[in-house]
């Protein structure tokens, strides 16, 4: 197995497992249930993700499961093509997320569903660029400004996960001051050592201050019929 494969698997399973949180799984299941029998969905910035045969995947680069190659800000699809559009932890990487959201609105059918997921408390992570972070109000503004009606909003991963991500980065950077070439190793080490912190998300969800430092948010929104 290649080093890149091992690193990717580690990130997905340990450090960056936000796409597998209970809140995310429930929200995606709800959105997929809305997809009509003859409709197709689009995953914007899919990367290696391949959820369902009814979902077409868009990414900047060609890949095994990529159906369309292009930018979220200028999608190579016709208007009103999809019954559902999914975008997870992607729009923070585009230079103009509002233009990207306009494009999502364009390619959705009237009455179609949007699932948008974005980070709030997380370290710098270029992929290949990294521009934005979104608060509770920020993700709502992004979606509504394009004409969507927000139906549901929630936290993807809680304050403990937000703190965990920053703590891992902090100690990796600190310990690599003298040995900069070991940054990645230190990051992996602290990702494992500090992992139990994330388990406190269950407790933190009951706090009235749960929106202070969560890892991120999602919204489920609908495109107007007219």
GUPA-98329 format. One line per 2 residues: number of its first residue (from 1); their letters; for each residue x, y, z of N, C-alpha, C. Coordinates in nm, 4 decimals. Layout:
# GUPA-98329
NUM> a> X/Y/Z/X/Y/Z/X/Y/Z ~ ...
***
This chain:
# GUPA-98329
1> xx> 0.0838/-0.1194/0.0000/0.0000/0.0000/0.0000/0.0882/0.1256/0.0000 ~ 0.0528/0.2242/-0.0801/0.1294/0.3463/-0.0912/0.1140/0.4323/0.0345
3> xx> 0.2175/0.5149/0.0598/0.2115/0.6075/0.1735/0.0914/0.7006/0.1626 ~ 0.0638/0.7484/0.0410/-0.0488/0.8408/0.0200/-0.1821/0.7741/0.0554
5> xx> -0.1933/0.6445/0.0269/-0.3158/0.5706/0.0597/-0.3316/0.5552/0.2109 ~ -0.2208/0.5266/0.2787/-0.2235/0.5108/0.4244/-0.2596/0.6442/0.4901
7> xx> -0.1992/0.7511/0.4413/-0.2258/0.8843/0.4970/-0.3722/0.9225/0.4771 ~ -0.4240/0.8976/0.3587/-0.5633/0.9318/0.3302/-0.6582/0.8535/0.4208
9> xx> -0.6317/0.7242/0.4366/-0.7165/0.6405/0.5216/-0.7114/0.6871/0.6666 ~ -0.5935/0.7261/0.7131/-0.5781/0.7740/0.8512/-0.6578/0.9017/0.8728
11> xx> -0.6479/0.9938/0.7787/-0.7213/1.1207/0.7902/-0.8715/1.0952/0.7931 ~ -0.9193/1.0080/0.7036/-1.0622/0.9805/0.6950/-1.1170/0.9105/0.8189
13> xx> -1.0379/0.8225/0.8767/-1.0855/0.7405/0.9883/-1.0606/0.8027/1.1256 ~ -0.9579/0.8877/1.1354/-0.9185/0.9395/1.2671/-0.9303/1.0920/1.2732
15> xx> -0.8448/1.1596/1.2006/-0.8342/1.3053/1.2165/-0.9523/1.3808/1.1560 ~ -0.9890/1.3480/1.0341/-1.0946/1.4219/0.9638/-1.2157/1.3359/0.9365
17> xx> -1.2747/1.2806/1.0404/-1.3882/1.1887/1.0224/-1.5235/1.2598/1.0321 ~ -1.5261/1.3919/1.0101/-1.6490/1.4690/1.0251/-1.7596/1.4254/0.9289
19> xx> -1.7228/1.3760/0.8113/-1.8244/1.3323/0.7152/-1.8960/1.2046/0.7579 ~ -1.8462/1.1412/0.8643/-1.9081/1.0183/0.9135/-1.9806/1.0395/1.0467
21> xx> -1.9984/1.1651/1.0867/-2.0680/1.1925/1.2126/-2.2150/1.1533/1.2007 ~ -2.2783/1.1278/1.3149/-2.4186/1.0891/1.3143/-2.5083/1.1944/1.2529
23> xx> -2.4808/1.3215/1.2824/-2.5621/1.4307/1.2287/-2.5531/1.4366/1.0773 ~ -2.4333/1.4189/1.0239/-2.4131/1.4224/0.8791/-2.4818/1.3050/0.8119
25> xx> -2.4660/1.1865/0.8674/-2.5292/1.0676/0.8087/-2.6808/1.0804/0.8054 ~ -2.7386/1.1300/0.9137/-2.8848/1.1465/0.9193/-2.9326/1.2495/0.8176
27> xx> -2.8601/1.3598/0.8070/-2.9001/1.4649/0.7132/-2.8896/1.4179/0.5682 ~ -2.7821/1.3473/0.5350/-2.7663/1.2967/0.3990/-2.8725/1.1921/0.3651
29> xx> -2.9044/1.1070/0.4608/-3.0081/1.0062/0.4390/-3.1423/1.0725/0.4107 ~ -3.1718/1.1794/0.4830/-3.2959/1.2528/0.4624/-3.2999/1.3139/0.3216
31> xx> -3.1888/1.3699/0.2794/-3.1825/1.4313/0.1462/-3.1950/1.3269/0.0356 ~ -3.1275/1.2152/0.0505/-3.1349/1.1101/-0.0506/-3.2760/1.0532/-0.0624
33> xx> -3.3495/1.0508/0.0479/-3.4861/0.9988/0.0465/-3.5785/1.0860/-0.0372 ~ -3.5404/1.2109/-0.0590/-3.6221/1.3029/-0.1387/-3.6010/1.2853/-0.2893
35> xx> -3.4950/1.2176/-0.3257/-3.4607/1.2038/-0.4671/-3.5602/1.1120/-0.5366 ~ -3.6231/1.1642/-0.6412/-3.7218/1.0863/-0.7149/-3.6595/0.9685/-0.7879
37> xx> -3.7401/0.8683/-0.8265/-3.6881/0.7462/-0.8892/-3.6170/0.7710/-1.0224 ~ -3.6540/0.8778/-1.0906/-3.5916/0.9085/-1.2195/-3.4921/1.0235/-1.2099
39> xx> -3.4690/1.0735/-1.0905/-3.3799/1.1880/-1.0728/-3.2369/1.1440/-1.0408 ~ -3.1438/1.2333/-1.0686/-3.0039/1.2112/-1.0326/-2.9561/1.3260/-0.9438
41> xx> -2.8490/1.2993/-0.8705/-2.7923/1.3983/-0.7806/-2.6504/1.4322/-0.8256 ~ -2.5974/1.5404/-0.7695/-2.4608/1.5828/-0.8000/-2.3854/1.6051/-0.6704
43> xx> -2.2643/1.5503/-0.6611/-2.1747/1.5733/-0.5478/-2.0647/1.6671/-0.5950 ~ -2.0686/1.7913/-0.5480/-1.9725/1.8935/-0.5900/-1.8455/1.8823/-0.5073
45> xx> -1.7328/1.8625/-0.5750/-1.6062/1.8429/-0.5043/-1.5991/1.7058/-0.4403 ~ -1.6369/1.6048/-0.5153/-1.6524/1.4696/-0.4605/-1.5214/1.4057/-0.4173
47> xx> -1.4119/1.4385/-0.4860/-1.2850/1.3727/-0.4538/-1.2944/1.2224/-0.4777 ~ -1.2673/1.1425/-0.3741/-1.2758/0.9975/-0.3863/-1.4108/0.9432/-0.3389
49> xx> -1.5010/1.0332/-0.2990/-1.6310/0.9911/-0.2478/-1.7186/0.9380/-0.3604 ~ -1.7861/0.8273/-0.3336/-1.8782/0.7700/-0.4322/-1.9948/0.7070/-0.3562
51> xx> -2.0919/0.7904/-0.3177/-2.1978/0.7479/-0.2274/-2.2988/0.6498/-0.2884 ~ -2.3428/0.6798/-0.4099/-2.4593/0.6095/-0.4640/-2.4555/0.6158/-0.6162
53> xx> -2.5087/0.5146/-0.6819/-2.5066/0.5114/-0.8292/-2.5918/0.6218/-0.8899 ~ -2.6824/0.6781/-0.8091/-2.7661/0.7880/-0.8596/-2.6962/0.9233/-0.8481
55> xx> -2.5794/0.9263/-0.7870/-2.5072/1.0514/-0.7660/-2.3919/1.0631/-0.8652 ~ -2.3917/1.1711/-0.9417/-2.2813/1.2032/-1.0310/-2.1807/1.2894/-0.9551
57> xx> -2.0535/1.2705/-0.9851/-1.9480/1.3368/-0.9088/-1.8725/1.4394/-0.9927 ~ -1.8575/1.5587/-0.9337/-1.7823/1.6669/-0.9968/-1.6580/1.6969/-0.9148
59> xx> -1.5444/1.7144/-0.9824/-1.4226/1.7530/-0.9119/-1.3309/1.8277/-1.0082 ~ -1.2297/1.8933/-0.9521/-1.1339/1.9671/-1.0344/-1.0463/1.8751/-1.1181
61> xx> -1.0275/1.7530/-1.0687/-0.9351/1.6616/-1.1342/-1.0043/1.5300/-1.1690 ~ -0.9573/1.4638/-1.2721/-1.0107/1.3346/-1.3112/-0.9813/1.2304/-1.2042
63> xx> -1.0694/1.1329/-1.1921/-1.0516/1.0269/-1.0948/-1.1400/0.9094/-1.1280 ~ -1.1264/0.8041/-1.0505/-1.1972/0.6790/-1.0792/-1.3490/0.6971/-1.0844
65> xx> -1.4025/0.7769/-0.9921/-1.5474/0.7921/-0.9849/-1.5952/0.9301/-1.0294 ~ -1.5095/1.0075/-1.0941/-1.5455/1.1440/-1.1331/-1.6159/1.1428/-1.2692
67> xx> -1.7373/1.1985/-1.2707/-1.8171/1.2044/-1.3939/-1.7990/1.3351/-1.4693 ~ -1.7740/1.4438/-1.3945/-1.7549/1.5756/-1.4543/-1.6300/1.6393/-1.3959
69> xx> -1.5492/1.6984/-1.4820/-1.4308/1.7709/-1.4374/-1.4554/1.9191/-1.4588 ~ -1.4450/1.9962/-1.3517/-1.4684/2.1392/-1.3621/-1.4742/2.2056/-1.2260
71> xx> -1.4883/2.3365/-1.2286/-1.4914/2.4157/-1.1065/-1.6335/2.4325/-1.0552 ~ -1.6473/2.4431/-0.9237/-1.7780/2.4689/-0.8631/-1.8317/2.6049/-0.9048
73> xx> -1.7425/2.6946/-0.9449/-1.7825/2.8294/-0.9850/-1.8250/2.8376/-1.1305 ~ -1.8035/2.7312/-1.2060/-1.8404/2.7295/-1.3477/-1.8633/2.5842/-1.3891
75> xx> -1.9794/2.5305/-1.3529/-2.0060/2.3884/-1.3736/-2.0449/2.3571/-1.5178 ~ -1.9948/2.2459/-1.5709/-2.0226/2.2086/-1.7092/-2.1528/2.1293/-1.7244
77> xx> -2.2618/2.1792/-1.6654/-2.3913/2.1109/-1.6738/-2.4993/2.2109/-1.7138 ~ -2.6088/2.1562/-1.7684/-2.7221/2.2394/-1.8080/-2.8037/2.2812/-1.6863
79> xx> -2.8841/2.3840/-1.7037/-2.9729/2.4302/-1.5976/-3.0711/2.3207/-1.5578 ~ -3.1044/2.3144/-1.4312/-3.2101/2.2257/-1.3841/-3.1869/2.0777/-1.4104
81> xx> -3.0635/2.0322/-1.3975/-3.0305/1.8928/-1.4290/-3.0552/1.7976/-1.3118 ~ -3.0353/1.8440/-1.1897/-3.0301/1.7537/-1.0743/-3.1434/1.7794/-0.9747
83> xx> -3.1848/1.6699/-0.9110/-3.2866/1.6803/-0.8071/-3.2275/1.7072/-0.6710 ~ -3.0964/1.6827/-0.6573/-3.0256/1.7034/-0.5311/-2.8808/1.7395/-0.5611
85> xx> -2.8288/1.8378/-0.4873/-2.6866/1.8707/-0.4947/-2.6283/1.8607/-0.3547 ~ -2.5162/1.7890/-0.3441/-2.4439/1.7713/-0.2186/-2.3087/1.8405/-0.2305
87> xx> -2.2722/1.9167/-0.1297/-2.1375/1.9724/-0.1251/-2.0892/1.9694/0.0188 ~ -1.9820/1.8940/0.0431/-1.9301/1.8711/0.1776/-1.7874/1.9219/0.1911
89> xx> -1.7694/2.0215/0.2781/-1.6354/2.0724/0.3087/-1.5611/2.1082/0.1798 ~ -1.6279/2.1798/0.0902/-1.5701/2.2128/-0.0399/-1.5628/2.3634/-0.0634
91> xx> -1.6695/2.4353/-0.0323/-1.6777/2.5755/-0.0730/-1.5822/2.6672/0.0023 ~ -1.5229/2.6198/0.1112/-1.4177/2.6990/0.1752/-1.2917/2.7035/0.0887
93> xx> -1.2848/2.6137/-0.0105/-1.1666/2.6051/-0.0962/-1.1800/2.6844/-0.2257 ~ -1.2970/2.7418/-0.2531/-1.3157/2.8158/-0.3774/-1.3030/2.9650/-0.3511
95> xx> -1.2535/3.0363/-0.4499/-1.2277/3.1789/-0.4336/-1.3566/3.2583/-0.4142 ~ -1.4629/3.2177/-0.4819/-1.5897/3.2898/-0.4724/-1.7019/3.1914/-0.4391
97> xx> -1.7247/3.1627/-0.3110/-1.8281/3.0659/-0.2738/-1.9686/3.1105/-0.3104 ~ -1.9912/3.2414/-0.3206/-2.1232/3.2902/-0.3589/-2.1529/3.2593/-0.5058
99> xx> -2.0506/3.2716/-0.5912/-2.0670/3.2317/-0.7313/-2.0888/3.0811/-0.7420 ~ -2.0167/3.0043/-0.6610/-2.0357/2.8594/-0.6609/-2.1782/2.8233/-0.6194
101> xx> -2.2306/2.8932/-0.5198/-2.3673/2.8661/-0.4756/-2.4685/2.9050/-0.5830 ~ -2.4403/3.0120/-0.6572/-2.5273/3.0484/-0.7699/-2.5302/2.9377/-0.8751
103> xx> -2.4149/2.8773/-0.8992/-2.4063/2.7672/-0.9948/-2.4834/2.6449/-0.9451 ~ -2.4746/2.6177/-0.8168/-2.5507/2.5066/-0.7590/-2.6998/2.5307/-0.7766
105> xx> -2.7421/2.6525/-0.7504/-2.8832/2.6881/-0.7684/-2.9251/2.6677/-0.9139 ~ -2.8384/2.7061/-1.0071/-2.8693/2.6954/-1.1498/-2.8891/2.5510/-1.1940
107> xx> -2.8017/2.4603/-1.1516/-2.8082/2.3229/-1.2017/-2.9141/2.2389/-1.1299 ~ -2.9700/2.2909/-1.0196/-3.0774/2.2205/-0.9500/-3.2108/2.2425/-1.0188
109> xx> -3.2948/2.1411/-1.0151/-3.4314/2.1551/-1.0641/-3.5113/2.2430/-0.9685 ~ -3.6137/2.3123/-1.0180/-3.7047/2.3819/-0.9262/-3.7624/2.2833/-0.8250
111> xx> -3.7578/2.3193/-0.6984/-3.8027/2.2291/-0.5933/-3.6965/2.1317/-0.5478 ~ -3.5771/2.1378/-0.6100/-3.4682/2.0474/-0.5753/-3.4076/2.0791/-0.4401
113> xx> -3.3296/1.9860/-0.3876/-3.2732/1.9955/-0.2529/-3.1232/2.0191/-0.2564 ~ -3.0761/2.1021/-0.1652/-2.9333/2.1257/-0.1452/-2.8921/2.0763/-0.0072
115> xx> -2.7828/2.0004/-0.0023/-2.7161/1.9700/0.1244/-2.5798/2.0362/0.1197 ~ -2.5586/2.1356/0.2050/-2.4330/2.2096/0.2076/-2.3684/2.1948/0.3445
117> xx> -2.2431/2.1550/0.3470/-2.1690/2.1314/0.4711/-2.0372/2.2076/0.4650 ~ -2.0108/2.2889/0.5689/-1.8910/2.3731/0.5686/-1.8260/2.3780/0.7062
119> xx> -1.6949/2.3996/0.7123/-1.6248/2.4026/0.8408/-1.6302/2.5394/0.9068 ~ -1.6191/2.5396/1.0391/-1.6054/2.6630/1.1160/-1.4707/2.6640/1.1877
121> xx> -1.4522/2.5766/1.2874/-1.3249/2.5722/1.3595/-1.2410/2.4573/1.3044 ~ -1.1401/2.4925/1.2311/-1.0525/2.3946/1.1680/-0.9255/2.4676/1.1244
123> xx> -0.8143/2.3974/1.1166/-0.6894/2.4587/1.0738/-0.6839/2.4805/0.9235 ~ -0.5835/2.5515/0.8822/-0.5588/2.5752/0.7398/-0.5326/2.4417/0.6708
125> xx> -0.6074/2.4163/0.5620/-0.5928/2.2883/0.4924/-0.6146/2.3083/0.3422 ~ -0.5110/2.3531/0.2713/-0.5243/2.3776/0.1279/-0.5578/2.2518/0.0500
127> xx> -0.6535/2.2680/-0.0398/-0.6928/2.1515/-0.1187/-0.7537/2.1878/-0.2533 ~ -0.6851/2.2530/-0.3466/-0.5467/2.3013/-0.3384/-0.5334/2.4393/-0.2733
129> xx> -0.6458/2.5075/-0.2459/-0.6432/2.6376/-0.1791/-0.7357/2.6311/-0.0577 ~ -0.7316/2.7336/0.0255/-0.8171/2.7370/0.1442/-0.8448/2.8832/0.1787
131> xx> -0.9701/2.9273/0.1581/-1.0021/3.0690/0.1692/-1.0905/3.1067/0.2889 ~ -1.1902/3.0246/0.3222/-1.2996/3.0713/0.4069/-1.3323/2.9785/0.5236
133> xx> -1.3982/3.0370/0.6270/-1.4643/2.9628/0.7344/-1.6044/3.0216/0.7523 ~ -1.6986/2.9413/0.8014/-1.8382/2.9850/0.8058/-1.8993/2.9652/0.9443
135> xx> -1.9520/3.0737/0.9992/-2.0262/3.0674/1.1245/-2.1681/3.0175/1.0972 ~ -2.2477/3.0075/1.2027/-2.3869/2.9675/1.1894/-2.4621/3.0627/1.0969
137> xx> -2.4400/3.1929/1.1167/-2.5046/3.2913/1.0302/-2.4442/3.2922/0.8897 ~ -2.3139/3.2656/0.8823/-2.2447/3.2727/0.7541/-2.2924/3.1703/0.6531
139> xx> -2.3090/3.0461/0.6954/-2.3528/2.9423/0.6019/-2.4972/2.9684/0.5568 ~ -2.5784/3.0199/0.6474/-2.7175/3.0528/0.6133/-2.7225/3.1666/0.5111
141> xx> -2.6398/3.2680/0.5316/-2.6339/3.3811/0.4391/-2.5873/3.3361/0.3006 ~ -2.4858/3.2510/0.2982/-2.4338/3.1998/0.1716/-2.5429/3.1318/0.0905
143> xx> -2.6213/3.0492/0.1557/-2.7259/2.9709/0.0881/-2.8436/3.0585/0.0475 ~ -2.8886/3.1419/0.1382/-3.0083/3.2230/0.1112/-2.9836/3.3316/0.0077
145> xx> -2.8622/3.3813/-0.0021/-2.8331/3.4887/-0.0966/-2.8505/3.4432/-0.2409 ~ -2.8395/3.3125/-0.2654/-2.8592/3.2590/-0.4003/-3.0058/3.2277/-0.4294
147> xx> -3.0921/3.2425/-0.3279/-3.2349/3.2194/-0.3485/-3.2904/3.0952/-0.2820 ~ -3.2074/3.0193/-0.2140/-3.2533/2.8981/-0.1468/-3.3352/2.9314/-0.0215
149> xx> -3.4249/2.8406/0.0119/-3.4998/2.8480/0.1368/-3.4446/2.7421/0.2318 ~ -3.3853/2.7860/0.3421/-3.3262/2.6933/0.4382/-3.4369/2.6225/0.5161
151> xx> -3.4320/2.4906/0.5170/-3.5307/2.4093/0.5879/-3.4764/2.3530/0.7191 ~ -3.3466/2.3286/0.7228/-3.2851/2.2701/0.8423/-3.1398/2.3128/0.8510
153> xx> -3.0955/2.3397/0.9715/-2.9562/2.3752/0.9946/-2.9080/2.3052/1.1202 ~ -2.7842/2.2590/1.1172/-2.7328/2.1891/1.2339/-2.5815/2.1881/1.2387
155> xx> -2.5295/2.1388/1.3487/-2.3850/2.1256/1.3700/-2.3402/1.9887/1.3191 ~ -2.2345/1.9870/1.2408/-2.1831/1.8599/1.1874/-2.1048/1.7841/1.2943
157> xx> -2.0061/1.8502/1.3514/-1.9315/1.7973/1.4658/-1.9172/1.9107/1.5663 ~ -1.9191/1.8767/1.6953/-1.9323/1.9774/1.7984/-1.8048/2.0476/1.8414
159> xx> -1.8172/2.1176/1.9544/-1.7081/2.1992/2.0073/-1.5857/2.1169/2.0456 ~ -1.6080/1.9949/2.0915/-1.4942/1.9099/2.1276/-1.4122/1.8744/2.0038
161> xx> -1.4808/1.8486/1.8923/-1.4093/1.8210/1.7673/-1.3382/1.9450/1.7166 ~ -1.4026/2.0620/1.7314/-1.3380/2.1861/1.6919/-1.2104/2.2093/1.7713
163> xx> -1.2187/2.1912/1.9034/-1.1015/2.2062/1.9897/-0.9944/2.1027/1.9554 ~ -1.0368/1.9811/1.9297/-0.9448/1.8721/1.8954/-0.8619/1.9072/1.7710
165> xx> -0.9294/1.9553/1.6668/-0.8584/1.9854/1.5424/-0.7528/2.0940/1.5630 ~ -0.7887/2.1970/1.6409/-0.6932/2.3044/1.6657/-0.5804/2.2570/1.7576
167> xx> -0.6136/2.1760/1.8582/-0.5123/2.1252/1.9502/-0.4103/2.0373/1.8782 ~ -0.4580/1.9519/1.7893/-0.3671/1.8660/1.7127/-0.2701/1.9510/1.6314
169> xx> -0.3243/2.0515/1.5626/-0.2384/2.1394/1.4823/-0.1401/2.2162/1.5709 ~ -0.1889/2.2645/1.6847/-0.1040/2.3438/1.7736/0.0183/2.2631/1.8201
171> xx> -0.0068/2.1444/1.8700/0.1049/2.0652/1.9222/0.1955/2.0142/1.8104 ~ 0.1384/1.9857/1.6934/0.2219/1.9430/1.5801/0.3152/2.0554/1.5367
173> xx> 0.2619/2.1776/1.5318/0.3447/2.2929/1.4945/0.4482/2.3215/1.6025 ~ 0.4046/2.3175/1.7290/0.4956/2.3448/1.8407/0.6137/2.2485/1.8429
175> xx> 0.5852/2.1198/1.8342/0.6912/2.0192/1.8450/0.7781/2.0127/1.7191 ~ 0.7302/2.0688/1.6097/0.8093/2.0653/1.4867/0.8903/2.1927/1.4654
177> xx> 0.8903/2.2816/1.5654/0.9724/2.4030/1.5544/1.1187/2.3667/1.5354 ~ 1.1654/2.2719/1.6141/1.3057/2.2299/1.6063/1.3266/2.1260/1.4962
179> xx> 1.2256/2.0397/1.4756/1.2360/1.9337/1.3746/1.1215/1.9479/1.2741 ~ 1.1278/2.0484/1.1872/1.0167/2.0768/1.0969/0.9803/1.9607/1.0046
181> xx> 1.0751/1.8759/0.9720/1.0473/1.7641/0.8818/0.9615/1.6563/0.9485 ~ 0.9427/1.6674/1.0815/0.8592/1.5707/1.1535/0.7174/1.6229/1.1807
183> xx> 0.6812/1.7340/1.1181/0.5478/1.7917/1.1398/0.4369/1.6890/1.1160 ~ 0.4413/1.6200/1.0039/0.3363/1.5232/0.9703/0.3309/1.4100/1.0713
185> xx> 0.4474/1.3637/1.1144/0.4520/1.2569/1.2144/0.3930/1.3038/1.3477 ~ 0.4303/1.4231/1.3906/0.3750/1.4781/1.5152/0.2230/1.4960/1.5041
187> xx> 0.1776/1.5389/1.3891/0.0339/1.5583/1.3695/-0.0408/1.4260/1.3823 ~ 0.0129/1.3213/1.3232/-0.0489/1.1888/1.3345/-0.0480/1.1403/1.4782
189> xx> 0.0636/1.1641/1.5482/0.0768/1.1208/1.6870/-0.0274/1.1886/1.7757 ~ -0.0393/1.3203/1.7642/-0.1347/1.3919/1.8490/-0.2791/1.3684/1.8057
191> xx> -0.2994/1.3359/1.6787/-0.4342/1.3003/1.6327/-0.4847/1.1767/1.7054 ~ -0.3948/1.0835/1.7319/-0.4306/0.9612/1.8046/-0.4416/0.9877/1.9544
193> xx> -0.3411/1.0562/2.0103/-0.3369/1.0790/2.1553/-0.4554/1.1629/2.2045 ~ -0.4959/1.2601/2.1250/-0.6029/1.3514/2.1669/-0.7418/1.3091/2.1193
195> xx> -0.7497/1.1982/2.0486/-0.8766/1.1540/1.9902/-0.9904/1.1451/2.0922 ~ -0.9682/1.0979/2.2156/-1.0787/1.0871/2.3118/-1.1510/1.2185/2.3395
197> xx> -1.0848/1.3310/2.3145/-1.1498/1.4606/2.3343/-1.2774/1.4709/2.2518 ~ -1.2744/1.4141/2.1315/-1.3901/1.4249/2.0415/-1.5144/1.3560/2.0974
199> xx> -1.4949/1.2602/2.1841/-1.6079/1.1865/2.2403/-1.6962/1.2759/2.3274 ~ -1.6423/1.3895/2.3684/-1.7188/1.4827/2.4507/-1.8184/1.5659/2.3702
201> xx> -1.8203/1.5493/2.2385/-1.9196/1.6183/2.1559/-2.0622/1.5871/2.2027 ~ -2.0829/1.4648/2.2484/-2.2159/1.4258/2.2940/-2.2611/1.5129/2.4104
203> xx> -2.1693/1.5439/2.5014/-2.2021/1.6279/2.6167/-2.2189/1.7731/2.5746 ~ -2.1285/1.8215/2.4906/-2.1271/1.9620/2.4523/-2.2505/2.0048/2.3739
205> xx> -2.3185/1.9103/2.3087/-2.4364/1.9464/2.2305/-2.5492/2.0015/2.3165 ~ -2.5467/1.9737/2.4455/-2.6515/2.0198/2.5351/-2.6250/2.1598/2.5907
207> xx> -2.5086/2.2154/2.5606/-2.4752/2.3484/2.6092/-2.5471/2.4566/2.5280 ~ -2.5892/2.5632/2.5952/-2.6498/2.6768/2.5260/-2.5454/2.7529/2.4444
209> xx> -2.4184/2.7230/2.4665/-2.3084/2.7872/2.3928/-2.2477/2.6927/2.2886 ~ -2.3267/2.5987/2.2424/-2.2753/2.4970/2.1495/-2.2259/2.5560/2.0179
211> xx> -2.2695/2.6775/1.9844/-2.2291/2.7389/1.8580/-2.0991/2.8184/1.8676 ~ -2.0324/2.8167/1.9813/-1.9107/2.8952/1.9967/-1.7939/2.8424/1.9137
213> xx> -1.7643/2.7130/1.9253/-1.6478/2.6587/1.8530/-1.6749/2.5201/1.7928 ~ -1.7910/2.4982/1.7310/-1.8110/2.3674/1.6680/-1.7206/2.3508/1.5467
215> xx> -1.7003/2.2257/1.5076/-1.6180/2.1995/1.3912/-1.6783/2.2528/1.2628 ~ -1.8123/2.2545/1.2539/-1.8759/2.3035/1.1321/-2.0262/2.2916/1.1358
217> xx> -2.0879/2.3309/1.0247/-2.2338/2.3334/1.0132/-2.2795/2.2697/0.8819 ~ -2.4063/2.2306/0.8798/-2.4706/2.1897/0.7553/-2.6049/2.2601/0.7443
219> xx> -2.6514/2.2739/0.6215/-2.7881/2.3189/0.5977/-2.8519/2.2294/0.4923 ~ -2.9798/2.2083/0.5079/-3.0619/2.1477/0.4035/-3.1533/2.2585/0.3530
221> xx> -3.1504/2.2822/0.2240/-3.2270/2.3929/0.1667/-3.2980/2.3481/0.0398 ~ -3.3943/2.4273/-0.0016/-3.4758/2.3934/-0.1184/-3.4749/2.5070/-0.2198
223> xx> -3.4665/2.4708/-0.3475/-3.4802/2.5682/-0.4538/-3.6281/2.5952/-0.4774 ~ -3.6608/2.7232/-0.4894/-3.8001/2.7610/-0.5074/-3.8571/2.7018/-0.6364
225> xx> -3.9863/2.6727/-0.6325/-4.0521/2.6138/-0.7503/-4.0625/2.7133/-0.8649 ~ -4.0737/2.8422/-0.8335/-4.0820/2.9448/-0.9386/-3.9786/3.0529/-0.9162
***
